[in-house]
Amino acid sequence: MSDSLNASEAPRSRSTDSGEAAPHAPGVSVRHTRAKGEPRFPDGPSADPAGSHFERRIRSFQPRRSRVTAGQADALQRLWPTWGLDIDGQRTIDLGELFGNDNPVVLEIGFGMGEATAQMAAADPGTNILAVDVHTPGQGNLLNLAEQHKLSNIRVGNGDAIILLREMLTPDSLDGLRVYFPDPWPKKRHHKRRLIQPEFLDLAATRLKPGALVHCATDWEPYAEQMLEVLTAHPDFENTQAGGGFAARPDFRPLTRFEGQGLDKGHVVNDLLFRRVQHGDRPDQSPTGA
């Protein structure tokens, strides 16, 4: 991953002569003692946007707790009301209204710190990216990158992508789906937590337009094999590779710094590129949970 889209770092803030704390600087960790019940970011993402409105289910993600820098916190406070979306499951989203245009919309599930998302948004300004994650530092970092590079085609979603798909998006509203390096849940007893399962594809298919591209990538070979098996068997999707199997990494997916480090160590990264088939090719199906 090129460093050209990385958020900048700055020295730790110091106290002023008046005894008041200086403004937070990017790159400085936030340490704030909150009163009981006080939200972490009053104008930012909710801690649990869907609350208890929906039944508990097997989660395909593991929330990661890590320190938020001052720059990330500032971005969350300032930019979330305009570019953020809490996935509460309580309303249907008009994607044209959300982005302010009728350009194609791709859903990205899990974006880490957002560097690859920002690069893809910069390279293809005519495509809107709805990027969903539960990692607060990553949300703040992606908002920072979007502002720094004037990427108006990014919106950042906070919460469970299943609730977003099932409760908040309309049929045929998405032009693509990206799932890059999801948690592989390597232990056999945890395989049921993997995102790419038949039930998830049932749901995703109802929200994807015919011809929409589903792009998955993973460096965990057993998971790659499972993804290939599940996608190949699903009647709503077809492999873009004439002979079946994995695809070469397309130019539009950036090679991240961490991926490059893995490749240097001999890791194998597999990409899968499948398309949503035409609706007429099979009977309509009601959406299901995952």
N, C-alpha and C positions, 0 to 999 in steps of 0.2 A: 504494500500500500504506500502510495506516495505521501510524503508529509505535507503536501501543498494544501490539503484539506483538514489538517489537524488543528484543533483549537489551540490558541497560543497560551503560553505559560507566563506568569509574572511573579515577581518577588512577593514574599509574605507581607501582608499589610502591617503597619505599625501604628502605635498610638500617636495622636497629635499633641502639640504642646498644651492644648487646652484640656487634655485628659480624655477627650472623646476618641473613640475608635475611628481610624481612617476607613474610608470606603473599602469594601471587599475588592480584591483584585483577582482576575482570572488565574486559575491554577492553585489557588489557596483553599485548603479544606475548610469547610464550614463547621463550626462548633457553636451551637446555640442551645442554651437550656430553655426548653419550652415548658410552659405550664401544662398541667394535666389536661388532656383533651384538645390542646391547641394544635391545629394542623401544621404539618412540617413546612408546607409551602401554601400560605393562605390563598394565593391567586394561581397556584400551580396544580399539578395532577393530584387527584384524590388518592388516599392510601388504599382504599378498597372501593372502587367506583360502583361495582355491581352489588356490594353489600350482601345481604341475605335474601335478595329478591329471587334468586334462582337456586335450584337444587344443587347440592354438592355433587361433584363428579370427579372422576380420576383426572388429575391435572397432568398435562403434558409438559409443564414448565415448572421450574424451581426458582422462586424469587431469590435474587442475589442481593445481599446487603453489603454495600460498600460506601465509602466516604464520598460525599458530594463536594466538589470544589466550589469556591465562591463564584467563579465564572459560570459554572453549570447552574448553580442556584439562582443567580441573577437572570439567566436565560429562562429558567422555569417560571420565575415570577413575572418577567416582562412579556414573554412571548407566548406563554401557554394560553392565555385568553384568546389569542388570535390564531395560533397554529397548532394548538393542542386539542385533543379529544379524549374525554373520559368515557370509557366503555361501560356504561351503566345498564344497558339493555332496556332502557325505558322509553326510547324513541327510535323512529326510523330516520336514517340519515339521507339527506339529499346531497349526493356527492358533488353535483354541479354547484350547489350553494356553498358547500364546504370549501371547495377550491376556487370558486369564483369564475369557473369556466366549464365547458363541456368536453374537455380533453379526455382521452382514455385514462382510466385509473387502474393501477396495479397495487395489489395488497402485498406487503412484505411482512412476514411474521417472524419476529426476532431479528433485530438489527445490531445487537451488541453496542458498540460505541458510535455507530452511525457513519463511519468513514466511507464504507463501500456504498451505502445508500446515498450519501451526498455526492459521491463521484458519479453515480448512475443518473442522479437527478440533474447534475450539471451537464452531462453528456447528452441528455435527451429532455430538453425543457418542454417539449410538447406532450410528455407523458407525466401524469400526476402519480405520486407515490404516497400511499397511505401506509406508513410504517408503524407497526405495533410491537411493543415490548413492555416488560414490567420492571426493567432495570432503570432506576431513577437517574443515576449518573449518565447513562447512555442517552436517555431522553433529553437531558440538559445539554449534552455534548452535541447531539444532532441538531437541536434548536440553534445552538451557537453557530454551527457550521452553515445551517440554512441562512441565518442572518448575515454572516460574514461574506458569503458568496452569493447573496441575493437569490436564493433558490426558493422562489414562490410556489414551486410545484411539490413541496413536501408538507405533509401534515403528520403529526406524531400522535399515535393512539396509545393510551394507557389502560392496560387491563387484559382480559381474556379474549383472544381472537375468536374462540368458539362462540362466545356470546355476541361478539360483533357480527359474525357471519349469520348466526341463527336468528338474532333478534333485531338487528339494526340495519342490515343491508337488504335491498330488494333483489328479486330474481334478475339475473342477467345484468347486473350492475358493474361487474368487474371485467377488465380486459386482460388480466393476468394475475398470477399468484406466484410469489417467490418465498421459498423456505430454504435459507442458507445456513448450514451448519447447526441444525437443531440439536438439542440435548439428545445424545444417543441412548441414554439409559442402558448402559452396557450389561448390567446384571439381568439374567434371564427373568427373575421375578418382577423386574421393572419394565419388561418389554411392552406391557399393556399401556404404559405411559407415553410411548412414542407417538408423536403427532400423526405421522403418515400411516393411517389405518383405513380400512374400507369405510368405516362409519364417517370419518372425517372427509373422505373423498365424496361420499354421498352428499354431504352438506355443501362442500365447496362447489360441487358441480351445479347446484341450483343457483349459485350466485355468479357463476362465470358465464360469459357470453360464449356462444359457439365459436370455436377457433381460438379462444383465449389460451395463452401459453402458461403451463405450470412448470416452473423451474425449481428443482431441488438440487442441493449440493451437500455433500458430507465427506468427512475424512475418516469416518468409521465404516470400514468395509462391510461388516455384517449388516449394519443398518442400511447401507447402500443396496445390498442384495435384497433386503426386505422391501425397501422402497420400490425397487424395480419390479419385484414380484407382485406387489399390491397394485401398483399403477398399471402394469401390463394386464392384470386380471380384471381391472375395473372397466365395465362397458361404456362409461362416459368419457374415457380418455384413450388416446392413441399415441404411440411412441412416434416422435418425429424422425427417428433413425430408421432408415429403410430396412436394415437388418435386425432391428431391435437392439437392446442393450443400452449401454451408457453413451453419453455424448461427450464430445470435446468441450472444454470450457469455452463458452461463447465470448466474443470480444466485449460484449456489454457488461459482463460480470467482472469487476476488477479483481485482481489478485491482491488479497490483503496481506499485510505484513505478517500476521500470524500464520496465514496459509503458506506463505513463502518459507517461513521458518520450519513449518511442518514438512514441506516438500524437501527442504535441505536435509531433514532427518530421515527421509525415505518414506514418509507417509504418502498414501495414495488418496487423491481427491477424486471423487466421482460426481459428475453432473448428470442430471436426468432432465430431459426436455420432452414434455407430453402436451398434447393439445386436447382441448374440450371438443368432443365430436358434436356434430349437428344434432339438434333436439329430435329431428325426425328419425334418427337412427335407432332410437329406443323409446319405450313408453316414458311419459313423465313420471317423476318420482317426488314424493313429498320430502322436505328436509328432515333430517334426524339429528339428534345431538351426537356428541362424540365423547 
